[in-house]
Amino acid sequence: MIVYNTTFHVDDEILNESIEYLKQEFIPSSIHSGILSHPVLQRVLQNSEAGTSLCVQFRVKDQPTLHEWIRHEGIAIQQKLVERFGTKMAGFSTLLDEIDL
């Protein structure tokens, strides 16, 4: 199982709006097909920069499945976010491999 993590840096002036958007639009759209599952929304604890960082994590079966989701669904979902928030919200994604304890 792979964890697909996206960290967004958000201008403070749109923080509440961006959290609501992630909860009401971004996450439901991302899990709609069932390819991504177990969404988690987290705030990054930091004190050094203006703005706030938020992380959205999903679980996905494997990298090939994720790449298909990105190609068929993820690009459009990301584009809607960019159209709504422009440069006031920027993000990057990482893949995490869970290690059994």
C-alpha positions in Angstrom: 0.0 0.0 0.0 1.3 3.5 -1.0 0.5 6.7 0.8 0.0 9.6 -1.6 0.7 12.8 0.3 0.2 16.3 -1.1 1.4 19.3 1.0 -0.2 22.7 0.2 1.1 26.0 1.3 -1.8 28.4 1.7 -1.9 32.2 2.1 -3.5 33.1 5.5 -6.2 35.2 3.8 -7.7 32.0 2.2 -7.0 29.5 4.9 -10.6 28.8 6.1 -11.9 28.8 2.5 -9.1 26.4 1.4 -9.8 24.0 4.3 -13.5 24.0 3.4 -12.6 23.4 -0.3 -10.4 20.5 0.5 -13.0 18.9 2.8 -16.1 19.6 0.6 -14.7 19.4 -3.0 -11.1 18.1 -3.3 -11.2 15.1 -1.1 -14.7 13.8 -2.1 -13.7 14.2 -5.8 -10.4 12.4 -5.2 -12.0 9.4 -3.6 -15.1 9.2 -5.8 -13.8 6.4 -8.0 -12.6 4.3 -5.1 -9.0 4.2 -6.4 -7.8 6.5 -3.6 -9.0 5.8 -0.1 -8.6 6.6 3.6 -8.3 10.4 3.2 -6.5 12.4 6.0 -6.3 16.2 6.2 -3.6 17.6 8.5 -2.2 21.0 9.4 1.6 21.2 9.4 2.8 22.7 12.7 5.3 25.5 12.0 6.2 28.9 13.3 8.7 30.3 10.7 6.8 31.3 7.6 3.8 33.3 6.7 0.9 31.2 5.6 -0.1 27.7 6.6 0.8 24.3 5.2 -1.9 21.6 5.0 -1.3 17.9 4.0 -3.8 15.7 2.3 -3.0 11.9 2.3 -4.7 9.0 0.6 -3.9 5.3 0.4 -3.6 3.7 -3.0 -2.8 0.1 -4.0 0.4 0.7 -5.9 2.3 3.3 -8.1 0.9 2.1 -11.5 -2.7 2.5 -10.1 -1.9 6.0 -8.8 -0.4 7.0 -12.1 -3.6 5.9 -13.9 -5.7 7.9 -11.4 -3.5 11.0 -11.9 -3.9 10.7 -15.7 -7.6 10.0 -15.7 -8.9 12.0 -12.7 -6.1 13.8 -10.7 -5.1 16.3 -13.3 -8.6 17.6 -13.7 -9.1 17.8 -9.9 -5.8 19.7 -9.5 -6.7 22.1 -12.3 -10.0 23.0 -10.5 -8.0 23.8 -7.4 -5.5 26.0 -9.3 -8.4 27.8 -11.1 -10.0 28.6 -7.7 -7.0 29.7 -5.7 -4.3 30.5 -8.3 -1.0 31.4 -6.6 -2.5 31.7 -3.1 -2.2 27.9 -2.8 0.7 25.9 -4.0 1.4 22.2 -3.5 3.8 19.3 -4.1 3.2 15.6 -3.8 5.3 12.8 -2.4 4.8 9.0 -2.3 5.3 7.1 0.9 5.8 3.4 1.3 4.4 2.1 4.5 6.7 -0.2 6.6 5.0 -2.8 8.7 5.9 -2.5 12.4 
